[in-house]
């Protein structure tokens, strides 16, 4: 959640066929009580890549992954 919310240019939302890049947690639909931080799949994010310039998106991801 912290990673997704820290992105500057990639919004956290579900894709409805738009052209912008989006990110969503893999566990977005499960109850908080079912979240297991030791489960690698519960730490995945889904990234929808839109039509923005690649460098623009890479910079946003890199800053958040390697501050």
C-alpha positions in Angstrom: 0.0 0.0 0.0 2.8 2.4 1.0 4.6 1.8 -2.4 1.4 2.4 -4.4 0.4 5.5 -2.5 3.9 7.0 -2.9 3.9 7.0 -6.7 3.7 10.5 -8.1 2.4 9.8 -11.6 0.9 6.4 -11.5 -2.5 6.4 -9.8 -3.8 3.6 -7.7 -7.0 2.5 -9.4 -8.7 -0.3 -11.5 -8.3 -0.1 -15.3 -11.5 0.6 -17.2 -9.8 0.8 -20.6 -8.3 4.2 -20.2 -4.9 5.4 -21.6 -3.2 6.2 -18.3 -0.9 4.0 -16.3 -2.4 2.6 -13.1 -1.3 0.4 -10.2 -3.4 -1.8 -7.8 -2.6 -4.1 -5.0 -2.9 -7.9 -5.7 -4.9 -8.2 -2.5 -7.2 -5.3 -3.0 -10.3 -7.4 -2.8 -9.5 -9.5 0.3 -10.4 -8.6 3.9 -7.6 -7.1 6.0 -7.8 -10.0 8.4 -6.8 -12.4 5.5 -3.7 -10.4 4.6 -0.5 -12.4 5.3 2.7 -10.4 4.9 4.8 -13.7 4.7 2.8 -14.7 1.5 4.8 -13.3 -1.5 1.6 -13.1 -3.5 0.1 -10.7 -1.0 2.9 -8.3 -1.7 2.5 -8.2 -5.5 1.1 -5.2 -7.3 -0.5 -5.1 -10.8 0.7 -2.4 -13.1 -1.3 -1.2 -16.1 1.1 0.6 -18.5 -0.6 3.4 -20.4 0.5 5.7 -23.1 2.9 7.9 -21.2 6.5 8.2 -22.1 8.5 5.2 -20.8 11.1 7.4 -19.1 8.4 9.3 -17.2 7.0 6.0 -15.7 10.4 4.5 -15.1 11.5 7.5 -13.2 8.4 7.3 -10.9 8.9 3.6 -10.2 12.7 3.9 -9.7 12.3 6.8 -7.2 9.8 4.8 -5.1 11.7 1.5 -5.3 15.2 2.9 -4.6 14.7 6.2 -2.7 
